[in-house]
Amino acid sequence: MKKVRILVIDDDEVACEFLQEALLRAGYEVDAFTSAREALDGDLARYDILLSDIRMPDIDGLQFLKAVHQKWPQLPVILMTAFGSLETTMEALRLGAWDYISKPFSPDAIRAMVQKVLEVRDLRQHWIQGQPEDQQEPHFIGSSAVMVDFYKQIARVADASASVLISGESGTGKELTARSLHLLSARRGKPFLTVNCGAIPETLLESELFGYERGAFTGADRMHPGLLEAAQHGTIFLDEISEMSSSLQGKLLRFMQNGEVRRLGGNEARHVGVRVVAAVNRDIDEEAKAGRFRSDLLYRFVVRLQVPPLRTHKQDLPQLIELFLKKWGYPTVRISDEAMELLMSYDWPGNVRELENVLRQTLLLSPFTVILPENLPGKLAPPISEGATPLSPLEAAERQQILHTLEHMAWNQSQAAQRLGIDRKTLRTKIQRYGLRGSLRGSGL
């Protein structure tokens, strides 16, 4: 297995030696620089993680972070400082830092932080590559502070045996969260089984979960182990657990308390070692207060995770869109600046699932390689001003060509006019006619 390589940058030689010693003992390969500028002269892509002080004489840690993020955007960076503040922390996260630690810290603390950041990095790579396993939808994409914090939460609890309750709006990726917990745990080679509690009738759900013996009910002509037994040593994911009846909630509670399963029609108790992960898309505490969900079962879930809705990390939209387009075989299709503004201004109540649906609709409806605002579905497309005449196909094609040329020329209208073979006055008229934004940027006039 390839050894993890770490680069340490601190203008204090003693601090560099301390970090090298602490990380070498954990089995990592460690290089160190006392100059951030000198480090940037090399190829940092060969490292798996960077640790950088913030206060340094030549380039400070935030400047260094910005330079690294521009050239090696996927490279995790941990910032260290003895002069921590909320403002510095927020700025570090905004610029792409993966984590932040205040000096002084113990060797164990920095080793634990490095381990967690590497776990989060591996988790992101699974998602970006369309993994894990048979899960091919890269829903969890993004480097925003919101998503990085969520990745950290998953990494912290993944290898625990504690039961987990995942909450979040529809379309945010609760099942993918459960799969990620499974794949980052020691159970990764064992079964991962999913049960949609809201889609299966109560009597059938009980027999599916706990199994039944031959003759337990009419039609039970053979013994049938339940899904809890089938998931032995693995993970069972109970989606929409709030739809489960109160009586079945009680039986699940007993299983979570003692780990024993009794098949329907049988008396023998079988011990099953399964991690239970469940999901809800409603306020489960309110459900418990209203008596629709058992409080004692709720308390059996030791860990709670809240999947962020897309509207809280819309800065990840361009990356999400790019990956969807590549996955579906449209690598050359681009989103115009105007269309991207509309996508960014929308609140996405259906979250990533709705984004995927919108993109599929748009690709079917748009005949161009550049997606314009009018190609977006009605809920996103800009309203047609009163009295405006819809563009003909020829005009729409001309508008697309002009926009493409302007963007290619960085909105330098003199160069764009020359490329289009028209004079600048005509180009300005057409910009106004077609309502193209950005007409005042880089006009070159």
N, C-alpha and C positions, 0 to 999 in steps of 0.2 A: 504494500500500500504506500502511496506517495506521502512523504512527510509534509506536514503543514509548515509553510515558511512565513515568518513574521518579520516585519521591519519596524524597528523602534527609532523614533526621532526625538531627541531631547538635547538642548544645548548644555545640559549638566552631565558631565561624563560619569559622575557617580550614579546618577539616576539611570543612565544607560546600562551601566554594569549591573545595577540592582535588577532591572527588568530582564536583561539577558539571562542572569542566573536563575531568576524565578521561572522563566518560560522554558529554558533549556531543561530544567528538572522535570517539566511536564512532557518532555519528549519532542518539543518543537525545534525547528531550525530557526535561528534568530540572527539577523544582521542589525547593526546600529549605525546611525549617523548623528553627529552633533550639529548638522546644518541641514535645514529643510531644502534650501536652494540646491545644495549638492545632491540630495536625494532625488530631486525632480529631474536632474540631468540624466538619470538612469531610466531603465525600463521597469517600472513598478508592477507590470503585469505578472511578473514571475512570483509575486508575493500573494499570499492568501488573505492577509490582514495587515493593516498598518496601525501603529500606536504612535500618536504625536502629542507633544506638549503644545500648549496654546501660546504661552509667552516665550517667544524666541527672538533674538536680535535681527536676523536677516529677513526672514519671512515668518509671520506669526502663524499659529495653528489654523486659524480660520482662513487665512489666505492660502495656506498649503492645502487645506481641505477643498477649497473651491477649485484650485488647479487640478487636484487629483480627480475630483468629481467630473470635471469637464473632459479629461483625457481617459480616465479609467472609471466610468460611472458605476460599475458593478463591484468595485473593490471596497470592502468594508473598512471604515476608519473609526478608531476609538480615540477621542480626545482626552487629554489629561491636563489638569491645572490645579495649582494651589490657591487660585484666586477665583473660585467659582461664583457665579451669579445666575439668577433666573434668566436675565437678558442674554448672557453668553450661552447658556444652555439652549435657549430657544433659537438663537442665531445658528448655533452649531447644527441643530436638527434641521433647520430650514435649508442649510447649505449641503445637507446630505450625510451628516455624521450618523453612524449606526448606534453609538452609545457614548457616554460621557462619564468620567470618573474623577472625583476630587482627591487631590493629594492631601495628606499621606494616605496610602492604602497598603494593605498587607499583600504578600505574595499570593496567598490563597484567593484574595478578592480579585486580583487582576487575572489569575488563571481561570477563575470561575466566569469572569466576564468574557474572556477570550473564547472559552468553550461555548457559551451561550450564543455569542455573535456568530461563530462558525456554524452552529446548529441552525440559526436563522438563515444564514447564507445558503446552506444546503437545502433548506425548506423552500426558499425562493427559487432555487434552480430547478427543483422538482416541478414547481408550478409553471415556471416559464417554459420548460421543455414539454409541457402538456402531460406531465405525470402528476400524481402518482398512479402507478399500475394502470388499470383500465380507465382511469379518470382522464379524459382527454381535453377537457375544457379548462383553459388557463384563466380561471376567474380571478384568482388572487394574484394580481400583478400590480406593482407599484412600489415606489421608493419614498412616498410621502411619509411624514412623521407619524401620521395616523396608522398607516399600514405597518410601518416598521415596529411601532409599539405593539400592534396586534401580533406580528410574527414572534416578538419576544415572549408574549404571554403564552402562545402555543408551545414554544420551545421549552419554557420553564416547567410546564405541567405534562408534557408529552410522555415522559418516561415514568411518571408516577402511576400507581395502580388505582388512584382515586377516581371515582365516578365523576363525570363532567356533564353539566347542563349548558347547552349552547343556545343562546337567544339571538334574535335578529329578524329583520324584516324579510319578507319573501324576496327571493332572488339574490340574497347577499352571499350565499355559499356556505350554508350551515353543514351540509353533508361533506363538502370538501374540507371544512374545518375538522370534522370527525375523522375523515380519511387521513388527514395530515397528522393528527394526534396519533393515529395507529401506526403510520409509517415511520414516525420519529421515535417510536417506543421499541422496547425489546420484543414486542408482540408482532413486529412487522412481517415475520414469516408465517404467522398464523392467520386463521380466517378473519375476515372483516365482513360481517353480515348486516344488511340494512332491512329494517322493518318500517313500513309506513303505517303507523297506528291509526291514522284517519281514513285509510282506504280499505281496511279489512274489518268485516263485521266482528262484534265482540266475541261470539262463540268460536268463530274460526281463528281469531287472533290468539285466544288462549291456547287452543290446540297447537297452533303454529309455534308459539313461544315455548310451551312446556312439553309438547308432544303428547302422545296417547298410546295406550296399550290396545291390543286387539280386543274387539268387543266392547270398547269403552262407550260407544254410541253406534247408532244405526249407520252402517256403511264403513265402520272401522274394521276392515277385514284383515288388517295386518298392524304390526307394531310400527309406530312412527316417532323417532326421536325429534324433539323440538329444536328450534333454532338456538336456544340457549346452550343445549348440549353440543350442537353442531359447531358452535363458536368457541369450543373449549380452548383455553389458553390464548384466545384472541380477543376481538372487540365486537360487541353488538351495538348497532346504532339504531335507536328508537326515535324515528322522526315523528313530529306532531304528537308527542307523548301526552299533551294536554287533552287529546281526543279519546284517550283510554278511559274506560268506565271506572267508577270508583271501586267496584269489587275486584277488577283486574289490577288496578293500582295496588290494592292490598296484597295480592299474590306476588306482584313484582317486588313490593316492599319486603316481604318475607324472604324472597330470594336474595335481595341485596343485603339483608341482615345476616343470613347464615350460609349463602352460597349453595343452597340445596334445591333440587328440582324434583318434583313428583309429577310424573306423567298422569294425564287424565285416565281414570280407571285403574290406576296402580297405587300401591302402598309403599313401594321401595323409594327411599330418598337417595338421590345421586348427587354427589358434590361436584360442582362445575366451577372452574376458575375462569371467569369472563369479566372483562372490563365493560361496564355499561356507560355508554355515551348517549345522551338524549338531546332533542332539539325542540324548541317552541318558537312560534312566531307571534305570540301575544304576551302580555304582561302576566307572568306566571305567579307573581306575588298577589296580584289582584284576583287571579283565578283561585288561589288558595284562600284568600280572605272571603271570597264569595262562596266557598264550599264546593267549588267545582274541581278542585285538585287537592289531594291529601297533603296537608302540611308535613306529616311525618315522612312521606315519600320525598317531598321537596328537600327536606333536611338531609336525606341520604346522599344528595349530590354535593360533594365536598367542594368542587370547583365550578365556578360559573364563568363563561366566556361570552362576550357580546360582540358579534360580528359587525364591523362598522358599515353603515349604509354608504352608498356611492356618493351621495351629496356631501359627505364630510371629507372626501378626498378626491375631489374632481380634478385636481392637478395630475392625477394618474390617468385621466381619460386618453390623452394622446398615445401613451404607451399601450394601454388596453386596446385601443382601436387599431394601432399598427399591428399588434400581434394577432388580432382576429383576422385582419385583412390578409396577412401572410398565411395564416392557417387555412383559410378558405381558398387560397390560390389567386389572390388579387394583390400581389406585392407592388405593382406599379400604380395602383389607385391612390390618389391623394385627397385629403380633405382641405378645401380652400380655407383661408383665414376666416372668411365670413361664416362659412358653415361651422367651423370649429367654435367660433364665438357663440353660435346658437346652441351647440351641444354643451358648451361649458356653462351657459346660463340656465339650462334646464335642470330641474331638481331630481330627476330620475327616481320617481316613486317605486318603480319596479326593479331598481338597482341594476346589477350587471346583466341579469337575464333580460331586462328591457333594453339595455344598450345593444345586446346581441341581436334582439329582434329588430330594432331600428336599423342597424347596419345591414341586416339581410334584406329588409324591405328596400332600403336605399340602393343597394347594389342591383336589385332587380329592376328598379324604376329608372336608374340613371344610365344614359347611353354614353357618358363621358368618362374619361380617366381621371378627371378632377371633379369631386363632388361639390356641387354648389348649394346654396341655401334652398333654392327651389326644388332640389332633388330630395330633400329630407321629407319625412312624413308630415302630414298636416299639423300635428301638434307641435312640431318643431320649426316648420317652414315659416319665414317672415310673412306677416299679413300683407296682402296687396293693397296699396294705398287706393283711396276712393278715386274713381275715375281713371285708374291706370289700366292700360290695355295689356293683356297677357302677351308674352313674347311668342313669336312664331318659332318653329323649329330652326329656321335659318338665323334668326336673331339670337336665339339661345346658344347656338353654336358659335356665333360671333362673340357673344359675351364671354363664353368659356375660353375662347382663343385669346381674347384681350386680357382676361384675368390671368391666364396661364403665363402670358408674356410679361405682364407687369410683375408678377411674383418672381419669375425667372430673372428679371432685371432689377430685383429688389426695389420695385416701385420707382425706378428712375424713368420718368415719362419721356425724356428725350431719347434715351436708348430704346425704350419700348416702341415709340413711334417709328423710329428708324427700322427696327426689326419688323414691324407690321406693314411698313411701306406706306404710311400715312403721315400727314403733318401733325404737329403737336396740338394745334387748335382742334383738329378733328378728333384726336384722341381724348382730349379733355371733354369734348361734347359727348362722346360715347361713354366716358366714365360717369358723367352725370346722368345720361340717358338710362344706363343700366344699373345705376345706384351702387356702383362699386365703392367699397370703403377703402380707406388708406390712400385716397387720391391726393392728400396733402403731404404724404411722406415721400421724401426723396424725389421731388418732382423734377429736379434738374432744369427748371425753367428760370 
